[in-house]
Structure formats: C-alpha cells, structure tokens
C-alpha cells in the first residue's frame, strides 16, 4: 500500500489485515476499537521488522572476540576466523549475515 510516496511493507499490511479480519469475524462491525487495535498491531509489526537488523548486528558483534565498557567497544583479532584484522573480521561477519560482499580494491 502506498500513501504520499511512502510504502507500507507487505508484512505489516498483512498483520493489520489479519487483525482487522479477526475483529470483523467476531463482531461483524467496524468501530473505533477495531480500527485502533488493527493500527496498534501494524505499529508493533513495523517495530519488530525494524528491530531485526539491529538484533542481527548485535548478535554478529557478540560472536567476535570483543570487550565493551562505558567508554569504548573493542574488537580483537581471532586467528581462528577469516580476515586479516579485527575490523576485516567484523565486516566479513556482517557481510555474511546480510548476504553482501565487496571485493577489496
């Protein structure tokens, strides 16, 4: 669905449609509560959708040798992982996670 050049992702629209149909099948009427509930489910679906890449990045980072404190995040090189330094290992981990890779120049 498109509105003012903004696209509502299909998975979010399906969540809203499912909530709407479920409410409709119970009551057979459309009211403010049904609309509110469908919108709330859509908002929650969008938040979950947007949280996924962040969770994946955090998981990938935590799988690498690292230390985190209030002042810094430090990645350490692991000779057991592919890559020639800690940054390269992190990038390799993220590229594998997101299915992208760029050849080095």
FENZI-V502391 format. One record per residue. N is the residue number from 0. RES is the residue in one small letter. SS is DSSP state (2 for helix, 1 for strand, 0 for the rest). PHI is phi in radians with two decimals (999 if undefined). PSI is psi in whole degrees, -180 to 180 (999 if undefined). Layout:
BEGIN
N_RES_SS_PHI_PSI / N_RES_SS_PHI_PSI
END
This chain:
BEGIN
0_x_0_999_137 / 1_x_1_-2.13_137 / 2_x_1_-2.52_122 / 3_x_0_0.89_46 / 4_x_0_1.14_15 / 5_x_1_-1.93_134 / 6_x_1_-1.80_132 / 7_x_0_-1.57_120 / 8_x_0_-1.01_148 / 9_x_2_-1.01_-40 / 10_x_2_-1.15_-34 / 11_x_2_-1.24_-42 / 12_x_2_-1.10_-38 / 13_x_2_-1.14_-38 / 14_x_2_-1.11_-44 / 15_x_2_-1.15_-45 / 16_x_2_-1.08_-42 / 17_x_2_-1.09_-44 / 18_x_2_-1.11_-42 / 19_x_2_-1.09_-48 / 20_x_2_-1.12_-38 / 21_x_2_-1.12_-45 / 22_x_2_-1.15_-41 / 23_x_2_-1.10_-42 / 24_x_2_-1.16_-27 / 25_x_2_-1.37_-42 / 26_x_2_-1.92_-29 / 27_x_0_1.29_8 / 28_x_0_-2.32_157 / 29_x_0_-1.88_125 / 30_x_0_-2.40_179 / 31_x_2_-1.06_-36 / 32_x_2_-1.16_-41 / 33_x_2_-1.09_-45 / 34_x_2_-1.11_-46 / 35_x_2_-1.03_-46 / 36_x_2_-1.11_-42 / 37_x_2_-1.12_-41 / 38_x_2_-1.14_-42 / 39_x_2_-1.06_-42 / 40_x_2_-1.12_-38 / 41_x_2_-1.10_-42 / 42_x_2_-1.12_-44 / 43_x_2_-1.12_-39 / 44_x_2_-1.12_-40 / 45_x_2_-1.17_-41 / 46_x_2_-1.08_-43 / 47_x_2_-1.11_-40 / 48_x_2_-1.10_-43 / 49_x_2_-1.28_-24 / 50_x_2_-1.35_-22 / 51_x_2_-1.02_-51 / 52_x_2_-1.04_-38 / 53_x_2_-1.09_-45 / 54_x_2_-1.08_-41 / 55_x_2_-1.13_-41 / 56_x_2_-1.12_-46 / 57_x_2_-1.07_-43 / 58_x_2_-1.08_-45 / 59_x_2_-1.09_-42 / 60_x_2_-1.12_-43 / 61_x_2_-1.20_-21 / 62_x_0_-1.35_-15 / 63_x_0_-1.60_155 / 64_x_0_-1.09_126 / 65_x_1_-2.74_167 / 66_x_1_-2.49_144 / 67_x_1_-2.32_131 / 68_x_0_-2.42_-172 / 69_x_0_-1.11_-25 / 70_x_0_-1.72_-24 / 71_x_0_-2.81_164 / 72_x_1_-2.07_129 / 73_x_1_-2.16_127 / 74_x_1_-1.83_138 / 75_x_0_-1.98_146 / 76_x_0_-1.19_138 / 77_x_0_-2.08_120 / 78_x_0_-1.16_-12 / 79_x_0_-1.52_-6 / 80_x_0_-1.96_153 / 81_x_0_-1.19_148 / 82_x_0_2.18_153 / 83_x_0_-1.74_-6 / 84_x_0_-2.77_174 / 85_x_2_-1.08_-40 / 86_x_2_-1.14_-44 / 87_x_2_-1.09_-38 / 88_x_2_-1.14_-40 / 89_x_2_-1.11_-46 / 90_x_2_-1.08_-43 / 91_x_2_-1.06_-42 / 92_x_2_-1.08_-45 / 93_x_2_-1.22_-39 / 94_x_2_-1.09_-40 / 95_x_2_-1.11_-37 / 96_x_2_-1.18_-42 / 97_x_2_-1.75_4 / 98_x_0_1.24_28 / 99_x_0_-2.19_153 / 100_x_0_-2.71_150 / 101_x_0_-2.26_128 / 102_x_0_-1.24_144 / 103_x_0_-1.27_145 / 104_x_0_-1.39_999
END
